[in-house]
Amino acid sequence: MKFIGFLIFLTIALMGFSMLIFLALFVGYWITLTTVERFNPELANRMVGHKESSEE
């Protein structure tokens, strides 16, 4: 029974740490892209891969 409890704890702890890592990376990317977009919008568009559509 202790082993099952340990596995449940390990699962929850790993899910929590993976969520923290994901959020840290996402927020860092978001802040970086926002800063780059503020100073150089063309570079930010190239980083994201945005292509302007040519409407005729």
N, C-alpha and C positions, 0 to 999 in steps of 0.2 A: 504494500500500500504506500509505503514511503517513496518507492521508486516511481509510482504513477504520479504522485504529488510533485516529485522533482521534475518529471517530464512535463507536467502541466506548467509548473513555474518556469522552466526553461523555454517552453514555447511562448508563453506570454512575454517573458523578458526579451527574447529574440525579436518578437514582433514589435515591441516597443522601441528597441534600439534600431531596428531597420527603418521604422517610421521616422525616428529622429534623424537618421542619416539622410533619408530621402528629403525630408523637409529642409535640412541644412543645405543640401546641394541645390534644391529648387529655389530657395530664398536667395542664396548666393548668386545663382544664375539670373534670377529676376532683378536683383539690385544692380548687378553688373550691366545687364542689357538696358535697364532704365537709364543708368548713368551714361552709357555709350550713346543711347538714343537722344539724350538731352544735348550732348555736345556735338555729335556727328550722326545725324539720322541716316545718311546714306550707308555708312559703315554698319550700322545696326541692321539695316535692311539686307545687306549682303551677308551678315552673320546668320541671320534667320533663314535666308534663302527666299526672301520675298521678291517676287517679280511683278512689276506693274503691268496691269492688263491694258492693252491698247484697244480702246473702244473706238469704233469708226462710225 
